[in-house]
Amino acid sequence: MKKVCFTLLCLSLALALTVSGFASIDVGTYKTKDGDYVAFDENEFSIDSPSEDLRPGTDYYLETEWGNGPMEDYFFDYHVLSTSYASDTEGVSNAAFGRHIAAAEFVKGKDGKYYYHVRVTSARSLNDDIDGAIIVYAKDKEDPDKRYAAVVELTIGYSSSELTVDDDEIDLPDGGAILEFEKGLKKCTLNFDNNSTLELKSLSTRKMNFCYSEDVSATIANANPNANLQQMTFYGRPALGERSRFRFNAGYNARYFYELTEDNVLTQVGTKNIDADGYFTVWTDRLGTYIASDIALKNAVVSSSMTTAVSGASETTPAQPVAANQPAALAPGWQRQPDGSMRYQMNDGRYPKGGWAQIGGKWYCFDQNGTLRTNQWIRNTTNDRIWYYVGANGEMVTNQYVSGLYLNAYGEYHGA
């Protein structure tokens, strides 16, 4: 499987990016070896723009084309790629718009086609939609005077409604809304359409985005086919200013409560319903993505704030959300790097980093760069008396001795 990633950077070109309702985007000019300034060719290379507003934290895979046909491997062998950004939103600079893009890369599907993968970060929160474009440049390695550009126009959708709040309690519509609090209002309780509630203790920020989705992550659902799941994802992870009480309406059958963190780790934060009405309670100063289940979920770690023990060896196990519009499963697999190290590409095109991942029934640990760790001891992040060992092939060792120390069925060595 081949994946081409490129560094997101602003080109040091004489770009005159004039965007007006996407009517025209000037992708700029470049200087040839003869000293002439020439416009980029926009006819040979294209990437489809999204047909809908992009939701934060969701993966989108866009059709691509080169020379009136599908993109092929040779395109990446013979071209150098780079990107730039153009904002079409007042008060949002090109660079600021680019900071909302968490992923912008080409990935190859099992169908042999290349797609352009775009994901908007869920680490930022805005009170309005923003418009802009990603401009992808390609320079011919053999003839640098041949340069091409493709424009991806997009809108990042943060809300469909906006309400003014002048009382200390408000009922929100389905999907939430952007709220503007009247001056003088000190606190407010938000009642969401699914009967969950948020008790804001401070209103230092007068305008906040409380839009959310109840779509369940396809990856988590596929990994846990017997689980009854409920999910609530707040766009932009709104910062609350002060720790506030969020009560998630999970129903009477739910027994496990998780948060899907910004780095896509499924973390268990509760084990029982807090009250008889079927609510889980979280005290937080920033909302995120919450999942309730009637059974314990696979690929989850336990928050260090919990006292319940976790079975298995997972420190951090990436659980990546999959977009509904993802192409036929991207071909996953092991990839050997030029230095001989190994990485693993998952179904959604990304790589596990900074923790453990279960692949083919075996546990492997990856460093912060996504490189497989081998022949080393690894300490448990929540209990420094527990150690694991990965062998030459990267697999976690179980039920055997290493250097005279016994690793149990969970791969754990319990030190003194």
N, C-alpha and C positions, 0 to 999 in steps of 0.2 A: 504494500500500500504506500502510496506516495502522497505526502502532504507538503504543501509549500506555504510557509509562513513568511511574512515579511514585516519588517519593523515599521511601526507607525510613526511617520515623521513628516514634518512640513518641509517641502522642498525649498531650497534656497534659490528659487527661480524668480524671474520678474513676473510674478503672477498678479493679474488684475482680476480677482474673483468677484464678478458682479452678479449677484443672485437677486432676482426679483420674481417671487412667486414661481420659481423654477422655469420662468420663461426663457432665460438664457444664463448659461454658466460659462464664463470665459476661463478655460483651463490653462491659459497662458501660452507663452512661447518658449522656445529653447534656442540656444546659440549653436550653430553648426560649426564644423571644423574650418569652414571658409569664413566664419565670422558673421554669417547671416542669421537673422532671427526668424524662425519658422514656427508655424502653428502645429500643435500636436495633431496627428491623424486620429479622428474619432469615428471612422467608418469601419475599420478592420476588427475592432475589439469592443465587446459590449457585455454589460452585466445588467440583468433585469432589475428595475427598481421594485421595492416591495409594493404589493397591491393593498396593503393595510398599514395602519399606524403600528409602529414597533413598540411592544410592551417591554418594560425593563425586566431583565433577567431571562427573557425568552430567546431561544435560538432560531434564527431564520437562515434558510438555505436558498440562494437565488440562482437562477439559471444563468449560464455564461455562454459566450460564443466568440469564436475567433475565425475571421475570414469566411463568414457565411456558413460555418460549420461548428461542430463541438470542439471545445478546447481539448488538446491532447498533450501527452507528456513532453513532447519536444518544445512546446511553447515555453515551458519553465526552464528547459535546458538552454535555450537560446536568448532568453530575455531577463533583464534585471528589473525587479518590481519595486515600487515605492508608492506611498500614498500621501494625500493632502486632504484637508477638510475645508468646506465652505459653509458658513452659517447664513441662514436666511431669517434669523430671528433678532429683532432689535434688542440690543443690550447683551447679546451673546456673541463673543468673538469666535473666529474660526478655531483658535486653539481651545477655547472653552467648549465648543461644540464637540471637538475631537475627544475631549476627556470623558464624554458620555458614551463613547464607543469602547466596549470592553474586548470585543473580538472582531477582527476584520481580516479574513484569510481565505485562501482557496483550499478546498478539501475534495478528495476524490471518492465517489461512491462506488458500491459494488457493481453498479450498472456501467462503470467505466467513464461516467461523465464527471466533469469538474463542476463544483458548486462554489459559490461565494458565501461564506459563513459570516453572518453579522449577529452580534449580540450587544444589546445596550446594557450598561452597568446598572445594577440595582443598588449601588452604594450611594447614589445621588438622588436628591429629591427636588423636584421643581413644581411650581404651582401652575404652570401652563405647559401646553405642548410646545415643542421646539422643532423647527424645520431646518434642514441643511442637506449636505451632500458629502459623500465620500468620493474622492477622485483617485482612481488607480492608474498609475503610469507604468508603461512598459518600454524599456530601452533595449534595442537589438545589441547583443554582445559583439557581434561581428561587424556591424555597421552602426555605430552610435548616432549617425545622422538619421536613423529610422527610429522614430519614437511615437508612441501611441497613448491614448488616454480613454478611459471609460468612466462615466459618471453614474453614481448610484444615488438617486434622490430619495430622501426618506423624511418621515415625520416621526418623532418620538412622542408617543401618546401617553400623557400622564393623567388625563382626566377628560370626562365628557360632561361634567356638571360642576357648578360652583354655587355655594350657598353662603349667606351672611348669617352669623349666629349672634343673637342678642340675649339668649337665655342660658342657664347653667345646665341644660339638658337638650339634646337634639336627636331626632330619629333620622338616620341617613338612608338614602335610597339604595337599591340593589347596586353593588359595585362601588359604593362610597362616593365621595365628592371632595372637592377642594373647599375648605372652610376658611372664611375670613371672620375673625372674632371681633366684636365691637369693643371699643376702648372702654375700660372700666370693668370688663368681665374678668374675674380672677381664676375661675376654674370651670370645667364643663365635663359632663358625662356624655359620651357618644354611644348611641344604640344602633348597632349595625343590623342590616336586614336579616341576617342569619341568627339574630338574637345574641350575638357576642357583644361585649361592652368594653369601653375604655374610659377610665376615670382620669382625666387630665388634672394634675395637681397644680400646674403652672401654665400660664398663657403668655409667656415672655415673647413668643413668636405669634404675631397676629394673624398670619395666613399660612395654612398648612395643608398638605396633600394627604388625604386619607382614602384614596382609591385603592381597591383591592380586587383580586380574582380568587375564585374558589375552584379553579381547575386543578386537578390532581396530577402530580408529576408522573409522566408515563414510565419513567425509569423505575421509580419506587413502586408503582403499581405492578409493573411486570416482574419485579424482583420479589414481590409479596402478593401472589395471586389470591391467597386465601384471606387477605386482610380487608376489612371494611375501613376505608380511608376517608378522612375529611381534611381539606387543606384551605388555608387562607394566606394569600400572599399580598403583602402591602407593597405597592409600587414605590420605588425610591427609598424604602426603609426610612420613613420619616423620623427625624430626631425630635424628641418630646421635651427636651430641656431639663426635665426632672423625672426621676423614677415614678412611673405611674402604673396603676393596676389594670392589666388587660385580662379579661375573662373570656375564654374561648368556649363557645357552646358546642360540646362534643357529643352530647347525648349520653344515655345511661349505659350503653354497651362499651364505650371507649375506656381503655385502661392504660394506654401509653400515649405520651405526649412528646413531640419532637420539635426542634427548630432546625430548619435547613439554612445553614449559615451562608454568609456572603461568599466564602470560598467553597461552597457546595458540599459541605460536610453535614450529614444528617446526625444531629446531636440530641440524645434523649434528655429531656428536662423535667419529666414527671412520670410517675408510675401508677398513680391512682387519681380518680376524680377527687377534686378538692372538696366538693360539696355534694349533697344529695340530689341536686338539680342537674347534675351532669356537666359541670363546668371545670375546666382547668384554669388555673390562675398563674400569671407570670407578671412579675414586677420588672419593668424595663424602662430604659430611657430612649430606646429606639426600636420601633416595630420592624418585623422581618417576615419570614415565611414559617408558618406553623402547621404541623400535621398531627392529627389524632388517629389512633388505631385501636382496634379491639384486641390485637395480638402484638407481640414484640416484633419489630421490623428488622430485617437483615440490613447489613451495611450501615449500622448506626453505632455511634460511640456514646458514652455516658458523660454528661457534664460533670466537671470536677466539683460542682456545688452539690451533687447528689451523693447520698450515702449508699445507695443500692449498688451491689457489685455487678460487674459486667462479665459475662461468660465469653471466652474467646480472647484473642490477642489484639484486637483492633485498637490503635491509637487514633488514627484519623483515616476514615475510609471514604473517599470521594463518592458521592451519590449525585450524578449529574442529571439535571432535568433535560428532557428531550422535547423539542418543539413538535407540534402536531404536523407542521409542514416540512418535517425533515425528509429528505429523499430516502429511497430504499437503502437500508442499513449501510452506513459507511463501513468499509472493510477495516476491521480492527486487526491488531497484530503486533508482534515484537519487531522492533527496528534496531539494528546495530548501528551505532554512531561511528564516525571516522576514528575516534580514539579507542574503539573496541567495546565501549560501554553499551548498555541496552536501555531502551525506553519502550513503553507500551502505549499504543494508540487505542483509545476506547471507541465505542460505536458512534459517539457524537463528535469524533474528531479531536477530542482533547486528550491530555495525558495526565495520569495521576501524579500528584506532586505532594511532597511534604508529609508523607504518612503511608499507611497500609492500604493495599487493594487486594481483593480476592479475584484471582484469574484462573479459570479452569479448575476450581476447587482447591487451589493452593493460595497461600498468603505470601505476598511480596511487599517489600518496603521501598519507597522511592524518596530521594532527597528533594530539596526545594526546587531543583531544576528539572525534576522528572527522571533523573538517572537512577537505574536500579542499584540498590545497595547489596553488596555481596561480601561474604567472608568476614562478618563483623557482628559484635554484640550490640543490641539496641535496647535502650532503657524505656520502660513504660512511662508515658508522660504524666500519669496521674498517681503512680505508686513507684517510687524510686527503688523499692526492694525487688521489683519484678523486672526480669530481663528476658529478651528473646535473642535467638541467633539465626542468621540467614547464611546459607552455604554458598558454594561457588556459583551455583546456578540461580541464586537469589531466593530460593524457597525457604520459608520458615521451617526450622527443624523441630520435630516433635518426637516424643517417646524414645529418646536416646540421649547418651552422654556426649558432651562436647567439652574437651579439656577437663574431664573429671566431674563436670557439673551436669545434673540430670534435668532435661527439659520434658515437661509432662505433655499430656495429650493436647493441651492448649498452646504448647510451645513456650510455656512459662518456666523460668528458673527463679525460685524464690530465695533471694539472698538474705543474709543476716541483717 
